[in-house]
Amino acid sequence: MAQSTHSYSRRVSLAGPSLVTRSWDRGSVLGGVMVAAMLLGGCQSVAGTDRRQLNTYSVAQEIALGDEAYAEMQVGAKAINAGRDYEMVVRVTNRIAAAADRLHPEIASRFEWEVILIDDDEVVNAWALPGGKMAVYTGILPFTKTEDGLAAVMGHEAAHAIARHGGENMTRQGLVSLLSIGAAVMVDPEDRVIVAAAASAYGLLGEPAFSRAQESEADELGLFLTADAGYDPRESVALWERMAARGGEPLEFLSTHPNSETRIRDLEALMPVALEVRKQRLLERGDRAPE
């Protein structure tokens, strides 16, 4: 464990502090000032919910890390680039992206949306990175069943990126310390340690990434993204019921999610507003209003 500056300085000769000690002191003070400045500047509100979060990463830094993590995660992945499932995934991505641009233009307008469908029936998961890079695994399609069900999943995942949960997680995990030593104030997207941390913070490595509070927030934001994209938001309730009813080991996708009863109750409370959002979107498109 590193010694404090105070205890370290007490060992210096009475003749005066050494160059090393003076450097240590200056570095500690500089680091403390930088940390304080980043913490003060890192408090912000989540778009759509106004929850206060601490995130010391800029949107540009998150997008750079997201792009690099997306490239890393594609290595060795078996991508599906044609067929009915692929076309459905692309179609849902485009509609969710358009909804995000309408509802959260301050951040989503900076995203360059892209999706990969990964052929892996053993992985029941999907994810989204800052910058709009998304992935869907074929293992989740038996649970989504319909395009509306897939939209519920992708809206939820896109909401994590829009709410900047990954940057919040990296801040919480203490990675900000990497930015507060010496003059290292920029995130290097080529740094594999940082990229791996970003992948972990967004759940790409198969480990729980988001807190239950973040999952609930993504449920809320994702419900309205799905509705604004013209999909039936009621399918989100049916989706979570199907996933929760699966026997055997809990799914990775649900590992940190709220329990099913709480999740369904919260979604149903928001449903009247979500249905109205969908109705208005369909009317604007010239489609028949839903029953």
N, C-alpha and C positions, 0 to 999 in steps of 0.2 A: 504494500500500500504506500502511495506517495506521501511524503511528509509535508506538513504545512509549511508555508513560507516562514512563518514565525519560528517554528521549532528548528528549521533548517538554518535560519540566520543566527540563532543563539550559539551555534557551533563555530562561527567565524572568529578569527583572531581579533583581539582588541585593537590591533593596529588599524582596523577598518575593514569594511566588506570587500570581498574579492570580486573580480569581474564576473565570475560564475554566479555569485549571489546577487549582484546587481542585475544581471540578466534574468535570473529567476524571478526577482522582485518585479522587474518591468514586465516580464511575460505574464506573471500572475495578475498584476493590475490590469494590463491590456486585455487579458483573457476575461477577467471579471467584468470590465467595462463592456466588452463585446457581447458577453452572455447577457448582461443586463439590457443592453440595447436591443438585442434580438428578442428577448422575452417581452420587452415593452412593445416592440413592433410586431410581435407574433400573435397578439390577441386580435381576433377577428370574428365575424359572424358567419355562420353557415348559410349559404344562399338557400332560401326557401323555408327555413325553420327559425332563423335568427339565433340559434344556439351559439353561445360564445365558445370558441375553441382556441387552443394554443398551437400554432403552426408556424415555425420559424423558416419554413421553406417557401420560396416564391413560386408562383404558378409556373414560371419559365423553368425553374429548377426541377419541379415535379414532372413537367412534360418531358424534359431532357432525360430524366431518370426512367420515366415510363417508356419512352422510345427505345432506350437501351435494353431495359428489361424485356420488352416485347420481342426484340431481336434475339436475345439470349434464350427465351423460352420457346422460340420456334425451332431452335436447333434440335434435330432429332425427332421433332413432332411429325406425325403422319397427317398431313393436311388433306382435307376433302375439298376439291375445287370445282365440283360439278354435281348435278343431281338435285332432286327435289328438296332434300334437307338443306343442302348448301344454299339453294335459292331462297328458301324460307328464312334462313339465318341472316342472309344479306338484306333481305326485304325488311325484316324486323329491325335490324341495325340501322338502316336508313331512316325508318320512321321514328325510332327512338331518338336518333341524332337530331332529326328535324324538330322534334318536340323539345329536346334539351336546348336547342338554339332559341326556341320561342320563350321557354320558361326561365332559362338561366343564361341569357346572352352574354353576361359579363364574364363568364368563364367558358361556357360551351363553344362560344364563337372562336375561341383560340384552339379548339381541338380539331384534329384531322382524323375523323373517325375511320376505323378499319377493323375488320373482324376475321378471325380464322376459325374454321370448324375442324376440330381435331378428332381423328378417328381413334377413339379409345372408349370402349364400352364399359370399362372397369372404373372410370373416373366419372362420378356424378357431380359435375361442377361447371361453373362458368365464372369469368372474372372480367373486370375492366380496369384499365390503367389511366392515369392522367394523360391527357392528350387524345383520349378516345380510342385507344387500342384495346380490343376486346377478344375474348376467346370463348367458344362453346365446345364442350366435350360431348361426343355422341351418347355417353352414358347418362346424360340428363334428359335426353329426348323422350324416353319412355315415361318420364314423370311429367314433363310439360304437356305431352300428348297433342296439343293444338298450337296454332300460331299465337293465339291469345295467351296460352300458358307460357310459351317461350318468351313472349313480350313481357310477362310479369317478371321472369327471371332476369332478362336483359335490362329492363327498366331499373330493377333493384341494383344490379351491378353497376350500371351507368351512374346511379345515384351516389355510390361510394366515391367514384371519381369526381363527380361534380361537387360533393360535399368535402372533398379533399381529405378523406379519412386516412389515406396512406401517409401524407405529410404530417398529419396530426400524430399518427402512430410512431413515425420515425422520430419526431420531436420528443414524444413521451418516452421512447426507448433510450433516450440519451444520446442519439446520434448527433445532436446539436453540439456535443462536446468536440466532435471532429472539426467543427467550424470555428471553434473558439480557442484554438491553440496557435500562438504566433499570429501570422498574417493569413492563415488559411481560411478565408472568408467565402470562398466560392465552392460550390459542389462540382466535382469533376465527374461527368457522366461516363467517363472511360474507366473510372475506379471500380473494379469488380466487387470490392467489399461494399461500396455504397450501392451499387446496382443490385447486389444480392439482398441487401437490407431492404431496398425498395420492393423487390419481388416478394420478400417475406411480409412486408407491411401491407401488401395488397392481396395476400393469400395465394400467391402463385406456386408456393412450394409445398402445398398440401398440409399446411399447419394453420391452426386458428389464427386469424389476423385481426378481426374487428371485435370490438366490445359489443355487448348486448345493446347498449345505448346507441352505438353507431348502426347496428343492424336495424333497430327500430326506426332510426332516422332514415335509413335507406329504404325501409318499407314505405314510409310516408312519401318521400320524394319520388320513389320508384312508382308508386301507385298513380301519382299524377302525371308522371312521364308516360306511363302506359296509356292512361286515359286520353291525354292530349295527342298521343300518336294514333288515336282512333280505335284502340283495342278495348275489349271488355274488361274493366278493372275487377269485376266480380270473379274472374278466373284466377286472380291471385289467391283468393281464399281457398278455392278448390285445389289449386296447386299445392299450397302448404299442407292441406289436409292429406293429399296423396303422399307427399314426401314424409310427413310425420307418421303415417300409417304403415310405412314400410317396416317389415320385421328385420330382425338381426341387429347388427351393430349400427349405431347412429351414423348417419351420413356426414362426411366431412363438411358438406354444404350447410348443415344445420348445427355444427358443433358449438358455435357461440351465439346462435340465434335465440331469440326469446322463445319460451315454451309455446306450444301450438295454441293453447287456449288464450294466452295473452295476445299473441300475434293476431289471431283471428278476430278477437274482440276489438283490438285497435284498428284493424283494417275495416271492419264493419262500421265503426264509428265514423271513419272518413269516407265511406262509400257514397253517401248521398252527394257530397261535393264532387267526388271523382266521377260519378255518373253524369253529373251536370257538365263537367268539363268535357267529357267524351261527347255528350249530346251536341254541345256547341261546336266542337271540332268537326263532327260529321256534317252538321248543317252548313258550316262554312265551306266544306268540301263539296257540298251539293248532294251528299248521301242522304238516304232516308233516316230520319231520327229513330234511334232504337226504342224498343218498347220499354 
